[in-house]
Every structure is written in C-alpha cells, then in structure tokens.
C-alpha cells in the first residue's frame, strides 16, 4: 500500500489490529505483515488485542546484554535528513 506525494511514491505506515490468536503466533503475524508490504515503510503500527497483557514483573529477569547500544540523532527538514548513530556503553 503506497500513496503518491509530489510525483514520488512514498510508502505508507500501515496499522494492524491482530486477534489474540494471531498475536500469540508472533512470527506468523510478522510474516503476514511483511507480505502486506509494511516493511517498505521501515515500520508498522501493531495494536495489541484487548486480551493481551504486558509482563507485570517487567523484564529484569532476562539475562540479556546489549554490547553496543546506539542512540540515534536525526536532523533535517524538507526531505533532506542526516542520521547519526552514537555508540553507548554496554547495557
């Protein structure tokens, strides 16, 4: 799904509202979203079903290390943008 703007095709950010059953099979849901062309915009909005509950205990129990997290800084306007990735300490 694309929209036209000023003579050039710009991918449209798509929104998805999966059912609880679809949401439980996340890899299949992502495959479906990509089959619809959502990846062309670089992101998609997924609205979780009402039955879904986020983890109440947070994510502190995960044994996970991000060796080189980045912070992105984007500047620009009118279609000309510049992005800087700044590497941070391990997290």
Phi and psi in degrees as GROMACS dihedral restraints (atoms count N, CA, C in turn):
[ dihedral_restraints ]
;  ai    aj    ak    al  type     phi  dphi    fc
    3     4     5     6     1  -131.7    20    10
    4     5     6     7     1   153.3    20    10
    6     7     8     9     1  -120.6    20    10
    7     8     9    10     1   154.6    20    10
    9    10    11    12     1   -98.7    20    10
   10    11    12    13     1   138.9    20    10
   12    13    14    15     1  -144.2    20    10
   13    14    15    16     1   112.6    20    10
   15    16    17    18     1    64.8    20    10
   16    17    18    19     1    29.6    20    10
   18    19    20    21     1    87.6    20    10
   19    20    21    22     1    -6.1    20    10
   21    22    23    24     1  -117.3    20    10
   22    23    24    25     1   146.4    20    10
   24    25    26    27     1   -82.7    20    10
   25    26    27    28     1   123.7    20    10
   27    28    29    30     1  -116.0    20    10
   28    29    30    31     1   123.3    20    10
   30    31    32    33     1   -60.7    20    10
   31    32    33    34     1   140.9    20    10
   33    34    35    36     1   -92.8    20    10
   34    35    36    37     1   138.9    20    10
   36    37    38    39     1   -74.6    20    10
   37    38    39    40     1   121.6    20    10
   39    40    41    42     1   -96.0    20    10
   40    41    42    43     1   149.7    20    10
   42    43    44    45     1  -114.5    20    10
   43    44    45    46     1   135.5    20    10
   45    46    47    48     1  -124.5    20    10
   46    47    48    49     1   140.7    20    10
   48    49    50    51     1  -125.6    20    10
   49    50    51    52     1    80.1    20    10
   51    52    53    54     1   -71.6    20    10
   52    53    54    55     1   155.0    20    10
   54    55    56    57     1   -74.5    20    10
   55    56    57    58     1   170.8    20    10
   57    58    59    60     1   -63.0    20    10
   58    59    60    61     1   -40.7    20    10
   60    61    62    63     1   -63.4    20    10
   61    62    63    64     1   -42.0    20    10
   63    64    65    66     1   -66.1    20    10
   64    65    66    67     1   -38.8    20    10
   66    67    68    69     1   -68.0    20    10
   67    68    69    70     1   -31.9    20    10
   69    70    71    72     1   -67.3    20    10
   70    71    72    73     1   -28.5    20    10
   72    73    74    75     1  -101.4    20    10
   73    74    75    76     1    73.1    20    10
   75    76    77    78     1   -59.2    20    10
   76    77    78    79     1   -43.9    20    10
   78    79    80    81     1   -59.2    20    10
   79    80    81    82     1   -39.5    20    10
   81    82    83    84     1   -68.1    20    10
   82    83    84    85     1   -36.6    20    10
   84    85    86    87     1   -64.3    20    10
   85    86    87    88     1   -42.6    20    10
   87    88    89    90     1   -64.7    20    10
   88    89    90    91     1   -40.5    20    10
   90    91    92    93     1   -60.5    20    10
   91    92    93    94     1   -40.6    20    10
   93    94    95    96     1   -64.5    20    10
   94    95    96    97     1   -45.5    20    10
   96    97    98    99     1   -59.2    20    10
   97    98    99   100     1   -43.2    20    10
   99   100   101   102     1   -67.0    20    10
  100   101   102   103     1   -35.2    20    10
  102   103   104   105     1   -65.7    20    10
  103   104   105   106     1   -22.4    20    10
  105   106   107   108     1   -86.1    20    10
  106   107   108   109     1    -5.0    20    10
  108   109   110   111     1    91.7    20    10
  109   110   111   112     1    11.5    20    10
  111   112   113   114     1   -63.1    20    10
  112   113   114   115     1   -28.0    20    10
  114   115   116   117     1   -66.6    20    10
  115   116   117   118     1   -17.3    20    10
  117   118   119   120     1   -65.9    20    10
  118   119   120   121     1   -27.9    20    10
  120   121   122   123     1   -86.3    20    10
  121   122   123   124     1   -13.0    20    10
  123   124   125   126     1    89.8    20    10
  124   125   126   127     1    -8.4    20    10
  126   127   128   129     1  -161.9    20    10
  127   128   129   130     1   163.6    20    10
  129   130   131   132     1  -146.9    20    10
  130   131   132   133     1   151.8    20    10
  132   133   134   135     1   -97.8    20    10
  133   134   135   136     1   124.4    20    10
  135   136   137   138     1  -116.7    20    10
  136   137   138   139     1   118.5    20    10
  138   139   140   141     1   -97.4    20    10
  139   140   141   142     1   112.6    20    10
  141   142   143   144     1   -67.0    20    10
  142   143   144   145     1   152.6    20    10
  144   145   146   147     1   -67.9    20    10
  145   146   147   148     1   158.6    20    10
  147   148   149   150     1   -60.4    20    10
  148   149   150   151     1   -29.4    20    10
  150   151   152   153     1   -71.5    20    10
  151   152   153   154     1   -20.2    20    10
  153   154   155   156     1   -75.4    20    10
  154   155   156   157     1   137.9    20    10
  156   157   158   159     1  -124.4    20    10
  157   158   159   160     1   130.9    20    10
  159   160   161   162     1   -67.4    20    10
  160   161   162   163     1   164.4    20    10
  162   163   164   165     1   -62.5    20    10
  163   164   165   166     1   124.1    20    10
  165   166   167   168     1   -74.0    20    10
  166   167   168   169     1   -29.7    20    10
  168   169   170   171     1   -86.8    20    10
  169   170   171   172     1     2.3    20    10
  171   172   173   174     1    77.8    20    10
  172   173   174   175     1  -158.8    20    10
  174   175   176   177     1  -124.7    20    10
  175   176   177   178     1    19.9    20    10
  177   178   179   180     1   -68.5    20    10
  178   179   180   181     1   -19.5    20    10
  180   181   182   183     1   -82.1    20    10
  181   182   183   184     1    -4.9    20    10
  183   184   185   186     1   -81.0    20    10
  184   185   186   187     1   133.2    20    10
  186   187   188   189     1   -92.0    20    10
  187   188   189   190     1    87.8    20    10
  189   190   191   192     1  -136.2    20    10
  190   191   192   193     1   134.2    20    10
  192   193   194   195     1  -126.4    20    10
  193   194   195   196     1   127.3    20    10
  195   196   197   198     1  -100.2    20    10
  196   197   198   199     1   107.7    20    10
  198   199   200   201     1   -68.0    20    10
  199   200   201   202     1   -31.8    20    10
  201   202   203   204     1  -145.5    20    10
  202   203   204   205     1    71.7    20    10
  204   205   206   207     1   -64.9    20    10
  205   206   207   208     1   152.2    20    10
  207   208   209   210     1  -120.0    20    10
  208   209   210   211     1   153.3    20    10
  210   211   212   213     1  -115.1    20    10
  211   212   213   214     1   129.1    20    10
  213   214   215   216     1  -100.9    20    10
  214   215   216   217     1   134.2    20    10
  216   217   218   219     1  -122.2    20    10
  217   218   219   220     1   126.1    20    10
  219   220   221   222     1  -121.9    20    10
  220   221   222   223     1   131.4    20    10
  222   223   224   225     1  -130.9    20    10
  223   224   225   226     1   156.7    20    10
  225   226   227   228     1   138.3    20    10
  226   227   228   229     1  -177.8    20    10
  228   229   230   231     1  -167.1    20    10
  229   230   231   232     1   165.2    20    10
  231   232   233   234     1    52.5    20    10
  232   233   234   235     1    40.7    20    10
  234   235   236   237     1    87.5    20    10
  235   236   237   238     1    -4.5    20    10
  237   238   239   240     1  -114.3    20    10
  238   239   240   241     1   109.8    20    10
  240   241   242   243     1  -127.6    20    10
  241   242   243   244     1   154.1    20    10
  243   244   245   246     1  -130.8    20    10
  244   245   246   247     1   134.2    20    10
  246   247   248   249     1  -118.4    20    10
  247   248   249   250     1   135.0    20    10
  249   250   251   252     1  -117.2    20    10
  250   251   252   253     1   132.4    20    10
  252   253   254   255     1  -104.4    20    10
  253   254   255   256     1   122.2    20    10
  255   256   257   258     1  -109.0    20    10
  256   257   258   259     1   118.7    20    10
  258   259   260   261     1   -76.9    20    10
  259   260   261   262     1   133.6    20    10
  261   262   263   264     1  -108.5    20    10
  262   263   264   265     1   176.7    20    10
  264   265   266   267     1   -67.8    20    10
  265   266   267   268     1   155.0    20    10
  267   268   269   270     1   -53.0    20    10
  268   269   270   271     1   146.7    20    10
